[in-house]
Amino acid sequence: MYSTNGIDTFPAPSAYDTRQYSWVHIFPEGKVHQTSNQTMRYFKWGVARLILEPDVCPDIIPMWVEGNDQIMHESRKWPRFVPRVGKKCAVWFGDNVGGDGEGIFLELRQKWRRLVEEKQRQGARAMEIGILDDDLKYGKEAVALREECTMQVRKAVLKVRRLRGLPDEDPKVGLVETWREEGGKVEGKMADGSFVKDT
């Protein structure tokens, strides 16, 4: 289910069998994150769920988007709602790293399937698409699989970033623990000079 305003509710598009093979464009950081050195935040685990849980492994096309911060920077003054004209924006695309061919995502999906099958052998009812029990949400092995899957997606995006000509990031910026140092401040200018905003 999803809502457009917090009051109404609609079935998620993925709930319909006829909508299983669609384009979904995600920003895996789950936030606007603007830095002068163009580093990324850690990727949210929902990325892993989109890869591990479907019946068919999706095609995964890593992308690097650059220039949005020039058009709509979070520090802009009035009129904030007006995009800045004359700025450049570019998108770089990598190769498909998903699908049902060989690769790390096939291996991770097989591990996920084994976890789900084990739950069912233990007597758990078949779960609806998108619904997980506590073991598959918070269990050590399930969490490790989501972390690994998300990190593999991040590596694919970093490869595109590198092809763009940007230097390698400090590996620590991809870890959740690094961003916990921000403390309770969730939006605005951070101590490292970056700008963050919930989407």
VOGU-3710 file (C-alpha; in Angstrom, 3 decimals, decimal comma):
1> mystngidtf> 0,000/0,000/0,000  1,056/3,586/-0,486  -0,405/6,983/0,203  -0,222/10,289/-1,603  -1,034/12,416/1,423  -0,918/10,195/4,539  -4,694/9,764/4,571  -5,642/7,971/1,345  -4,342/4,456/0,605  -3,842/2,607/-2,656
11> papsaydtrq> -2,521/-0,866/-3,488  1,137/-0,749/-4,455  1,643/-1,075/-8,222  3,669/-4,246/-7,597  0,551/-5,910/-6,144  -0,891/-6,348/-9,634  0,364/-9,301/-11,692  0,081/-7,232/-14,866  2,606/-4,699/-13,542  5,473/-7,022/-12,706
21> yswvhifpeg> 7,805/-5,968/-15,516  8,084/-2,216/-15,263  10,825/0,374/-15,046  11,496/1,530/-11,499  14,002/4,322/-11,037  15,229/4,665/-7,476  17,648/6,882/-5,625  19,092/4,304/-3,224  20,348/6,858/-0,714  16,732/7,716/0,079
31> kvhqtsnqtm> 17,688/11,367/0,611  18,968/14,354/-1,237  22,707/14,433/-0,495  24,740/17,257/-2,003  28,493/17,502/-1,467  31,244/19,359/-3,270  33,236/16,111/-3,636  30,161/14,226/-4,959  30,284/11,328/-2,524  27,236/9,203/-1,794
41> ryfkwgvarl> 25,603/8,277/1,495  25,001/4,655/2,427  22,306/2,912/0,404  19,023/1,951/2,084  18,183/-1,740/2,505  14,964/-1,384/0,511  17,224/-1,576/-2,541  18,098/-5,135/-1,548  14,444/-6,070/-1,086  13,702/-4,935/-4,656
51> ilepdvcpdi> 16,424/-7,314/-5,889  16,169/-10,300/-3,535  12,420/-10,806/-3,180  10,849/-10,746/-6,693  10,269/-13,983/-8,591  12,551/-12,736/-11,366  15,772/-10,853/-10,770  15,332/-7,349/-12,164  17,716/-5,816/-14,622  19,876/-3,408/-12,655
61> ipmwvegndq> 21,278/-0,460/-14,579  23,563/1,628/-12,362  23,413/5,346/-13,055  25,354/8,413/-11,993  23,405/11,687/-12,028  25,347/14,930/-11,772  24,293/18,572/-11,777  20,987/18,523/-9,907  22,717/20,397/-7,100  23,446/23,219/-9,563
71> imhesrkwpr> 19,803/23,417/-10,629  18,120/23,049/-7,216  20,761/23,265/-4,465  19,430/22,824/-0,944  21,107/26,066/0,213  19,334/28,224/-2,409  17,472/31,332/-1,262  14,171/32,787/-2,381  12,621/31,883/-4,736  13,510/28,305/-3,660
81> fvprvgkkca> 10,872/26,722/-5,872  12,373/28,102/-9,101  15,027/25,936/-10,763  18,226/27,726/-11,729  18,425/28,045/-15,511  21,552/27,712/-17,613  23,025/24,930/-15,495  24,243/21,586/-16,812  22,927/18,212/-15,723  24,212/14,860/-17,003
91> vwfgdnvggd> 23,464/11,172/-16,511  25,927/8,311/-17,021  24,725/4,719/-17,388  26,573/1,515/-16,557  26,035/-1,986/-17,875  23,218/-4,188/-16,630  24,492/-6,040/-13,554  21,199/-7,797/-12,768  18,871/-10,146/-14,581  18,853/-13,899/-14,329
101> gegiflelrq> 22,358/-14,413/-15,722  25,392/-15,329/-13,663  26,649/-12,893/-11,101  26,622/-11,804/-7,503  22,914/-11,014/-7,455  22,021/-14,519/-8,650  24,053/-15,955/-5,765  22,491/-13,569/-3,231  18,989/-14,336/-4,521  19,646/-18,063/-4,184
111> kwrrlveekq> 20,678/-17,541/-0,554  17,513/-15,505/0,044  15,348/-18,243/-1,490  16,975/-20,815/0,797  16,167/-18,632/3,812  12,526/-18,299/2,759  12,229/-22,038/2,021  13,707/-22,871/5,418  11,075/-20,685/7,088  8,370/-22,532/5,168
121> rqgarameig> 9,819/-25,935/6,152  9,597/-24,804/9,763  5,848/-24,442/9,293  5,543/-20,779/8,426  2,664/-19,893/6,130  3,432/-18,673/2,640  3,870/-14,921/2,865  2,277/-12,344/0,614  4,553/-10,442/-1,719  6,354/-7,752/0,263
131> ildddlkygk> 5,370/-9,137/3,691  8,139/-10,590/5,854  8,085/-12,163/9,285  10,482/-10,939/11,982  13,185/-13,522/11,166  13,300/-12,411/7,539  13,283/-8,755/8,594  15,699/-8,776/11,509  17,401/-12,193/11,529  21,195/-12,108/11,393
141> eavalreect> 21,460/-13,978/8,080  18,702/-11,944/6,409  20,255/-8,649/7,521  23,689/-9,774/6,282  22,198/-10,654/2,874  20,545/-7,240/2,553  23,759/-5,492/3,567  25,776/-7,449/0,996  23,210/-6,902/-1,768  23,034/-3,175/-1,083
151> mqvrkavlkv> 26,820/-2,909/-1,028  27,006/-4,683/-4,411  24,570/-2,156/-5,895  26,717/0,620/-4,433  29,842/-0,894/-6,020  28,102/-0,919/-9,409  27,202/2,775/-9,061  30,730/3,586/-7,890  32,064/1,940/-11,048  29,958/4,344/-13,154
161> rrlrglpded> 31,115/7,244/-10,957  34,725/6,180/-11,597  34,083/5,974/-15,382  32,795/9,549/-15,116  36,312/10,466/-14,011  35,715/11,072/-10,315  38,214/9,727/-7,766  37,399/6,766/-5,530  35,482/7,534/-2,357  36,707/6,761/1,116
171> pkvglvetwr> 35,133/3,304/1,729  33,804/4,538/5,090  31,249/6,841/3,436  29,249/3,802/2,309  28,709/2,542/5,854  25,698/3,294/8,027  28,000/3,752/11,017  29,736/6,695/9,341  26,470/8,604/9,012  25,342/7,930/12,563
181> eeggkvegkm> 27,916/10,539/13,535  25,542/13,196/12,160  23,493/12,660/15,281  19,886/13,777/15,416  20,147/16,400/12,689  18,423/14,897/9,661  18,213/17,867/7,275  20,182/20,944/6,374  23,905/21,613/6,338  25,906/18,878/8,051
191> adgsfvkdt> 29,209/19,161/9,910  31,096/17,861/6,839  29,671/20,684/4,674  27,188/18,482/2,811  23,496/19,285/2,492  20,913/16,595/3,309  17,145/16,598/2,856  14,559/13,832/3,158  12,831/13,098/-0,128
//
